[in-house]
Amino acid sequence: MATRSKFKKERRDPGRFIQVPLSVLDSVAYKTLSAHEVKLLWDIAAQYAGMNNGRLLAGWKYMHESRGWKSPDTLNKALVALIDRSLIFRTRQGRMPNLSSWYACCWWPLDHDEEMDVGPQSLPRGDYTRWHPE
């Protein structure tokens, strides 16, 4: 059994990965995203660690310093598009001086936190499958 496990580990790159259902990739909401919107979706989803869906960051400072984004306007447009298509959901609205907005990916269950502005049942899970362009 140890040989089989070692063989599997040698066949893949080390580190974390993003688990995404094919229903997301096959949805019209995903297929119509621009390149910037796709990049932002994966930059947000890459933060998921199993128990933090709903506390994912997409603020300018984090995305610029940690993920290499160059334009706050492009970031904001991509963020609006992802929310509009129900691929992500805002769970907390950022406030001055130092409170960042939080987001959740809509294909994972919400890991609710008291500091969220929404209730534990408010995530529109799977709504991306019902989105169609206007």
Backbone as ProteinMPNN parsed JSONL, in Angstrom:
{"seq_chain_A": "MATRSKFKKERRDPGRFIQVPLSVLDSVAYKTLSAHEVKLLWDIAAQYAGMNNGRLLAGWKYMHESRGWKSPDTLNKALVALIDRSLIFRTRQGRMPNLSSWYACCWWPLDHDEEMDVGPQSLPRGDYTRWHPE", "coords_chain_A": {"N_chain_A": [[0.82, -1.191, 0.0], [1.987, 1.234, 0.687], [3.684, 1.687, -1.446], [1.93, 2.242, -3.552], [0.779, 4.666, -2.669], [3.044, 6.315, -2.615], [3.677, 6.293, -5.319], [1.465, 7.693, -6.399], [1.883, 10.244, -5.264], [4.268, 10.983, -6.479], [3.484, 11.435, -9.044], [2.207, 13.857, -9.27], [2.286, 17.443, -8.913], [3.486, 18.981, -5.92], [1.543, 20.431, -3.217], [-1.386, 22.589, -2.678], [-4.675, 22.395, -4.22], [-7.372, 23.455, -6.39], [-10.651, 22.552, -6.05], [-13.186, 22.061, -8.242], [-16.486, 21.755, -9.351], [-17.676, 20.262, -12.401], [-20.027, 21.394, -13.213], [-19.758, 24.093, -12.763], [-17.739, 24.866, -14.599], [-19.024, 24.188, -16.964], [-21.138, 25.909, -17.063], [-23.079, 28.642, -18.41], [-22.597, 31.051, -17.234], [-19.885, 30.87, -16.448], [-18.603, 30.306, -18.894], [-18.873, 32.649, -20.343], [-17.228, 34.506, -19.203], [-14.68, 37.052, -19.067], [-11.089, 37.129, -19.609], [-9.827, 38.431, -17.439], [-11.802, 38.214, -15.502], [-11.97, 35.444, -15.14], [-9.4, 34.972, -14.128], [-9.564, 36.398, -11.7], [-11.57, 34.92, -10.407], [-10.229, 32.473, -9.965], [-8.104, 33.403, -8.416], [-9.461, 34.173, -6.126], [-10.696, 31.733, -5.374], [-8.429, 30.21, -4.857], [-7.695, 30.817, -2.294], [-9.212, 29.297, -0.623], [-9.369, 27.064, 2.064], [-10.685, 24.888, 3.041], [-12.276, 25.411, 5.302], [-13.001, 28.065, 5.196], [-14.755, 29.311, 3.434], [-16.425, 32.087, 2.532], [-14.955, 33.855, 3.828], [-13.131, 34.845, 2.063], [-10.808, 36.884, 0.339], [-10.873, 39.815, -1.787], [-9.967, 42.319, -2.068], [-8.325, 45.388, -3.137], [-5.685, 45.92, -2.065], [-4.812, 43.386, -1.102], [-5.048, 41.788, -3.454], [-3.362, 43.143, -5.203], [-0.808, 43.101, -3.921], [-0.439, 40.355, -3.248], [-1.371, 38.786, -5.382], [-0.718, 40.001, -7.755], [-2.242, 41.878, -9.251], [-2.765, 44.706, -11.37], [-4.423, 46.895, -11.888], [-6.859, 48.74, -10.209], [-9.369, 49.375, -11.242], [-9.876, 47.434, -13.238], [-9.896, 45.186, -11.608], [-12.15, 45.746, -9.985], [-14.228, 45.779, -11.927], [-14.145, 43.108, -12.773], [-14.815, 41.836, -10.389], [-17.455, 42.745, -9.963], [-18.686, 41.515, -12.163], [-18.396, 38.769, -11.514], [-19.936, 38.601, -9.186], [-22.423, 39.347, -10.243], [-22.955, 37.163, -11.893], [-23.357, 35.212, -10.048], [-21.253, 33.583, -9.246], [-19.553, 34.187, -7.225], [-20.157, 35.442, -3.889], [-20.885, 38.166, -1.82], [-20.141, 38.232, 1.538], [-19.564, 39.878, 3.611], [-19.591, 43.33, 3.886], [-17.023, 45.586, 3.274], [-15.601, 48.086, 5.456], [-14.581, 51.345, 6.542], [-12.063, 51.881, 9.029], [-10.325, 49.705, 8.478], [-11.591, 47.296, 7.609], [-12.077, 44.608, 5.651], [-13.9, 43.521, 2.73], [-15.59, 40.384, 2.5], [-15.83, 37.289, 0.7], [-17.592, 34.516, -0.822], [-17.284, 31.448, -2.583], [-19.669, 30.163, -4.779], [-20.067, 27.442, -5.183], [-19.226, 25.898, -3.123], [-20.124, 24.908, 0.239], [-21.208, 27.404, 2.601], [-19.074, 28.567, 5.111], [-20.005, 29.637, 7.869], [-19.579, 32.646, 9.782], [-19.635, 34.681, 12.687], [-19.033, 37.363, 12.202], [-19.923, 37.936, 9.685], [-22.081, 39.671, 7.389], [-24.319, 38.414, 6.557], [-26.759, 35.751, 6.855], [-26.473, 32.216, 7.845], [-27.796, 30.667, 5.919], [-27.908, 32.091, 3.564], [-26.349, 31.961, 1.246], [-26.328, 31.885, -2.252], [-26.262, 29.166, -3.449], [-25.271, 27.424, -6.285], [-26.626, 29.093, -8.043], [-25.333, 30.122, -10.252], [-25.761, 28.362, -12.326], [-28.203, 29.027, -13.339], [-27.908, 31.474, -14.505], [-28.145, 33.711, -17.251], [-27.106, 35.537, -20.153], [-28.167, 38.921, -20.665]], "CA_chain_A": [[0.0, 0.0, 0.0], [2.869, 2.396, 0.734], [4.205, 1.899, -2.785], [0.879, 2.881, -4.338], [0.674, 6.043, -2.201], [4.242, 7.019, -3.073], [3.534, 6.435, -6.765], [0.513, 8.769, -6.656], [2.496, 11.52, -4.905], [5.309, 11.311, -7.451], [2.87, 11.757, -10.326], [1.6, 15.186, -9.267], [3.04, 18.508, -8.267], [3.09, 19.133, -4.516], [0.804, 21.634, -2.853], [-2.847, 22.609, -2.676], [-5.342, 22.489, -5.51], [-8.729, 23.992, -6.329], [-11.642, 21.562, -6.443], [-14.3, 22.76, -8.882], [-17.379, 20.849, -10.075], [-17.825, 20.546, -13.826], [-21.21, 22.245, -13.415], [-19.269, 25.478, -12.82], [-17.028, 25.062, -15.863], [-19.966, 24.023, -18.071], [-22.221, 26.897, -16.978], [-23.014, 29.823, -19.276], [-21.994, 32.11, -16.415], [-18.429, 30.73, -16.516], [-18.135, 30.33, -20.285], [-18.921, 34.007, -20.893], [-16.321, 35.383, -18.453], [-13.469, 37.541, -19.727], [-9.855, 36.58, -19.031], [-9.614, 39.029, -16.113], [-12.806, 37.659, -14.591], [-11.547, 34.071, -14.831], [-8.237, 35.071, -13.241], [-10.017, 36.796, -10.371], [-12.275, 33.782, -9.811], [-9.238, 31.503, -9.461], [-7.357, 34.047, -7.327], [-10.311, 34.097, -4.934], [-10.869, 30.319, -5.011], [-7.15, 29.672, -4.372], [-7.582, 31.1, -0.859], [-10.051, 28.36, 0.132], [-8.569, 26.077, 2.795], [-11.544, 23.851, 3.581], [-13.197, 25.896, 6.334], [-13.045, 29.529, 5.178], [-15.584, 29.863, 2.364], [-17.166, 33.202, 3.108], [-13.936, 34.772, 4.346], [-12.139, 34.975, 0.997], [-10.536, 38.303, 0.078], [-10.717, 40.286, -3.158], [-9.658, 43.744, -1.98], [-7.221, 45.86, -3.962], [-4.378, 45.756, -1.43], [-4.454, 41.964, -1.108], [-4.884, 41.291, -4.824], [-2.194, 43.79, -5.803], [0.429, 42.64, -3.291], [-0.304, 38.9, -3.191], [-1.751, 38.091, -6.609], [-0.141, 40.679, -8.908], [-3.165, 42.71, -10.02], [-2.155, 45.997, -11.684], [-5.391, 47.985, -12.023], [-8.037, 48.607, -9.343], [-10.576, 49.451, -12.059], [-10.059, 46.109, -13.834], [-10.266, 44.299, -10.5], [-13.53, 46.035, -9.594], [-15.126, 45.326, -12.999], [-14.18, 41.643, -12.717], [-15.538, 41.485, -9.166], [-18.881, 42.993, -10.226], [-19.152, 40.478, -13.093], [-18.489, 37.492, -10.795], [-21.097, 38.695, -8.291], [-23.604, 39.364, -11.105], [-23.177, 35.805, -12.405], [-23.53, 34.343, -8.863], [-20.121, 32.676, -9.037], [-19.129, 34.525, -5.864], [-21.193, 36.11, -3.097], [-20.291, 38.997, -0.766], [-20.668, 37.855, 2.851], [-19.365, 41.02, 4.507], [-19.225, 44.573, 3.207], [-15.901, 46.262, 3.905], [-15.872, 49.395, 6.056], [-13.397, 52.09, 6.976], [-10.802, 52.129, 8.353], [-9.536, 48.525, 8.112], [-12.405, 46.094, 7.529], [-12.148, 44.183, 4.257], [-15.051, 42.722, 2.306], [-15.374, 38.936, 2.401], [-16.588, 36.654, -0.373], [-17.707, 33.059, -0.812], [-17.522, 30.812, -3.876], [-21.037, 29.638, -4.685], [-20.171, 25.991, -5.377], [-18.888, 25.263, -1.846], [-21.006, 25.374, 1.317], [-20.744, 28.562, 3.36], [-18.542, 28.348, 6.459], [-20.523, 30.866, 8.477], [-18.832, 33.317, 10.838], [-20.449, 35.729, 13.33], [-18.696, 38.682, 11.67], [-20.516, 38.111, 8.359], [-23.291, 40.488, 7.327], [-25.403, 37.567, 6.052], [-27.068, 34.577, 7.661], [-25.858, 30.968, 7.401], [-28.523, 30.07, 4.796], [-28.102, 33.107, 2.526], [-25.51, 31.735, 0.064], [-27.112, 31.422, -3.405], [-25.476, 28.044, -3.963], [-25.705, 26.875, -7.562], [-27.352, 30.06, -8.875], [-24.58, 30.354, -11.49], [-26.307, 27.493, -13.382], [-29.425, 29.645, -13.855], [-27.592, 32.785, -15.076], [-28.098, 33.824, -18.715], [-26.841, 36.925, -20.546], [-29.384, 39.703, -20.964]], "C_chain_A": [[0.867, 1.259, 0.0], [3.421, 2.713, -0.649], [3.184, 2.631, -3.651], [0.75, 4.361, -3.955], [1.859, 6.876, -2.688], [4.161, 7.273, -4.577], [2.591, 7.589, -7.105], [1.128, 10.134, -6.36], [3.552, 11.943, -5.913], [4.726, 11.761, -8.784], [2.255, 13.149, -10.367], [2.523, 16.189, -8.602], [2.58, 18.638, -6.822], [2.268, 20.401, -4.305], [-0.698, 21.475, -2.954], [-3.389, 22.662, -4.101], [-6.748, 23.039, -5.3], [-9.681, 22.931, -6.861], [-12.879, 22.289, -6.966], [-15.184, 21.748, -9.612], [-17.471, 21.235, -11.556], [-19.051, 21.404, -14.107], [-20.819, 23.725, -13.455], [-18.645, 25.737, -14.184], [-17.942, 24.958, -17.078], [-21.067, 25.08, -18.087], [-21.991, 28.056, -17.949], [-22.343, 30.969, -18.528], [-20.47, 32.058, -16.493], [-17.922, 30.91, -17.946], [-18.098, 31.734, -20.878], [-18.03, 34.992, -20.134], [-15.167, 35.851, -19.33], [-12.251, 36.923, -19.035], [-9.59, 37.143, -17.632], [-10.579, 38.452, -15.088], [-12.463, 36.228, -14.189], [-10.365, 34.1, -13.863], [-8.662, 35.444, -11.827], [-10.748, 35.648, -9.676], [-11.283, 32.784, -9.229], [-8.374, 32.103, -8.36], [-8.155, 34.033, -6.027], [-10.412, 32.652, -4.46], [-9.59, 29.712, -4.441], [-6.953, 29.899, -2.88], [-8.326, 30.077, -0.003], [-9.188, 27.267, 0.752], [-9.439, 25.019, 3.473], [-12.563, 24.321, 4.595], [-13.331, 27.423, 6.319], [-13.847, 30.104, 4.006], [-16.547, 30.876, 2.973], [-16.218, 34.229, 3.694], [-12.792, 34.916, 3.336], [-12.021, 36.444, 0.604], [-10.441, 38.607, -1.412], [-10.424, 41.78, -3.181], [-8.417, 44.112, -2.773], [-5.864, 45.584, -3.328], [-3.926, 44.295, -1.474], [-4.17, 41.474, -2.528], [-3.664, 41.905, -5.512], [-0.898, 43.207, -5.241], [0.624, 41.13, -3.394], [-0.541, 38.203, -4.522], [-1.328, 38.83, -7.879], [-1.086, 41.508, -9.761], [-2.568, 44.107, -10.186], [-3.137, 47.161, -11.696], [-6.587, 47.777, -11.096], [-9.349, 48.649, -10.129], [-10.893, 48.091, -12.695], [-10.502, 45.107, -12.777], [-11.727, 44.504, -10.117], [-14.532, 45.562, -10.646], [-15.258, 43.803, -12.983], [-14.978, 41.168, -11.509], [-17.047, 41.65, -9.355], [-19.448, 41.906, -11.143], [-19.319, 39.131, -12.392], [-19.679, 37.477, -9.84], [-22.389, 38.636, -9.108], [-23.956, 37.961, -11.606], [-23.382, 34.775, -11.292], [-22.45, 33.272, -8.76], [-19.485, 32.934, -7.679], [-20.233, 35.35, -5.207], [-20.506, 36.904, -1.994], [-20.952, 38.648, 0.568], [-20.475, 38.956, 3.892], [-18.93, 42.215, 3.674], [-18.09, 45.235, 3.972], [-16.288, 47.64, 4.411], [-14.544, 50.047, 6.451], [-13.235, 51.912, 8.477], [-10.133, 50.85, 7.834], [-10.339, 47.24, 7.968], [-12.619, 45.733, 6.063], [-13.445, 43.431, 3.968], [-14.64, 41.26, 2.23], [-16.285, 38.383, 1.322], [-16.61, 35.145, -0.169], [-17.868, 32.591, -2.251], [-18.832, 30.045, -3.77], [-21.164, 28.152, -5.003], [-19.736, 25.21, -4.131], [-19.892, 25.716, -0.791], [-20.37, 26.538, 2.08], [-20.262, 28.131, 4.74], [-18.851, 29.62, 7.245], [-19.667, 31.337, 9.649], [-19.715, 34.43, 11.394], [-20.224, 37.112, 12.727], [-19.27, 38.936, 10.278], [-21.784, 38.947, 8.46], [-24.511, 39.681, 6.898], [-25.607, 36.37, 6.976], [-26.465, 33.31, 7.079], [-26.541, 30.33, 6.192], [-28.625, 30.997, 3.584], [-27.285, 32.886, 1.254], [-26.363, 31.221, -1.094], [-26.392, 30.28, -4.126], [-26.092, 27.49, -5.247], [-26.447, 27.843, -8.462], [-26.629, 30.364, -10.187], [-25.131, 29.493, -12.632], [-27.554, 28.094, -14.02], [-29.166, 31.015, -14.495], [-27.573, 32.704, -16.603], [-27.857, 35.278, -19.076], [-28.138, 37.638, -20.928], [-29.419, 40.132, -22.403]], "O_chain_A": [[0.505, 2.252, -0.631], [3.608, 3.881, -0.99], [3.542, 3.54, -4.4], [0.624, 5.216, -4.832], [1.685, 8.015, -3.122], [4.535, 8.346, -5.05], [2.884, 8.38, -8.002], [0.922, 11.081, -7.118], [3.717, 13.135, -6.175], [5.417, 12.407, -9.571], [1.815, 13.58, -11.433], [3.416, 15.832, -7.834], [1.404, 18.426, -6.528], [2.302, 21.322, -5.121], [-1.217, 20.403, -3.265], [-2.66, 22.936, -5.054], [-7.25, 23.082, -4.177], [-9.533, 22.465, -7.991], [-13.534, 23.032, -6.235], [-14.679, 20.961, -10.412], [-17.355, 22.41, -11.904], [-19.109, 22.075, -15.138], [-21.486, 24.521, -14.115], [-18.982, 26.717, -14.849], [-17.67, 25.57, -18.111], [-21.85, 25.136, -19.035], [-20.852, 28.402, -18.264], [-21.609, 31.761, -19.119], [-19.827, 33.102, -16.593], [-16.922, 31.591, -18.173], [-17.356, 31.977, -21.83], [-18.078, 36.193, -20.4], [-14.729, 35.133, -20.229], [-12.38, 36.273, -17.998], [-9.172, 36.407, -16.738], [-10.208, 38.228, -13.936], [-12.644, 35.843, -13.033], [-10.333, 33.343, -12.893], [-8.169, 34.865, -10.859], [-10.559, 35.43, -8.479], [-11.478, 32.3, -8.115], [-7.95, 31.384, -7.455], [-7.581, 33.895, -4.946], [-10.234, 32.374, -3.274], [-9.657, 28.792, -3.626], [-6.122, 29.234, -2.262], [-8.1, 29.996, 1.204], [-8.387, 26.627, 0.071], [-8.978, 24.329, 4.382], [-13.615, 23.699, 4.742], [-13.732, 28.014, 7.322], [-13.642, 31.257, 3.625], [-17.373, 30.541, 3.822], [-16.625, 35.344, 4.02], [-11.633, 35.087, 3.716], [-13.021, 37.16, 0.545], [-9.99, 37.775, -2.2], [-10.615, 42.434, -4.206], [-7.566, 43.266, -3.048], [-4.974, 45.059, -3.997], [-2.788, 44.006, -1.843], [-3.157, 40.816, -2.768], [-3.011, 41.244, -6.319], [0.007, 42.859, -5.999], [1.746, 40.671, -3.608], [0.026, 37.139, -4.771], [-1.559, 38.328, -8.979], [-0.754, 41.815, -10.906], [-1.943, 44.635, -9.265], [-2.725, 48.309, -11.529], [-7.26, 46.75, -11.181], [-10.331, 48.027, -9.726], [-12.043, 47.653, -12.689], [-11.378, 44.278, -13.025], [-12.463, 43.533, -9.944], [-15.574, 45.004, -10.299], [-16.354, 43.269, -13.159], [-15.735, 40.202, -11.604], [-17.823, 40.785, -8.949], [-20.563, 41.431, -10.926], [-20.29, 38.421, -12.652], [-20.354, 36.457, -9.7], [-23.34, 37.959, -8.718], [-25.133, 37.621, -11.726], [-23.562, 33.589, -11.573], [-22.7, 32.181, -8.249], [-18.943, 32.022, -7.055], [-21.119, 35.881, -5.877], [-19.635, 36.374, -1.304], [-22.17, 38.756, 0.713], [-21.141, 38.965, 4.927], [-18.013, 42.119, 2.858], [-18.185, 45.425, 5.185], [-17.186, 48.284, 3.868], [-13.535, 49.375, 6.66], [-14.253, 51.797, 9.16], [-9.428, 50.911, 6.827], [-9.785, 46.164, 8.195], [-13.269, 46.473, 5.324], [-14.013, 42.787, 4.851], [-13.489, 40.94, 1.933], [-17.36, 38.92, 1.056], [-15.782, 34.575, 0.542], [-18.517, 33.262, -3.053], [-19.074, 29.355, -2.779], [-22.284, 27.648, -5.086], [-19.869, 23.987, -4.094], [-20.457, 26.803, -0.912], [-19.147, 26.634, 2.184], [-20.963, 27.412, 5.452], [-18.052, 30.556, 7.277], [-19.111, 30.536, 10.4], [-20.466, 35.055, 10.645], [-21.13, 37.945, 12.739], [-19.122, 40.035, 9.744], [-22.473, 38.934, 9.48], [-25.623, 40.208, 6.877], [-24.734, 36.027, 7.773], [-25.992, 33.317, 5.942], [-25.92, 29.523, 5.5], [-29.376, 30.696, 2.656], [-27.52, 33.576, 0.262], [-27.056, 30.216, -0.938], [-25.971, 30.425, -5.273], [-27.271, 27.138, -5.289], [-26.866, 27.457, -9.553], [-27.259, 30.821, -11.141], [-24.98, 29.861, -13.797], [-27.923, 27.71, -15.13], [-30.102, 31.652, -14.977], [-27.05, 31.748, -17.175], [-28.347, 36.172, -18.385], [-29.075, 37.028, -21.444], [-30.365, 40.795, -22.827]]}, "name": "protein", "num_of_chains": 1, "seq": "MATRSKFKKERRDPGRFIQVPLSVLDSVAYKTLSAHEVKLLWDIAAQYAGMNNGRLLAGWKYMHESRGWKSPDTLNKALVALIDRSLIFRTRQGRMPNLSSWYACCWWPLDHDEEMDVGPQSLPRGDYTRWHPE"}
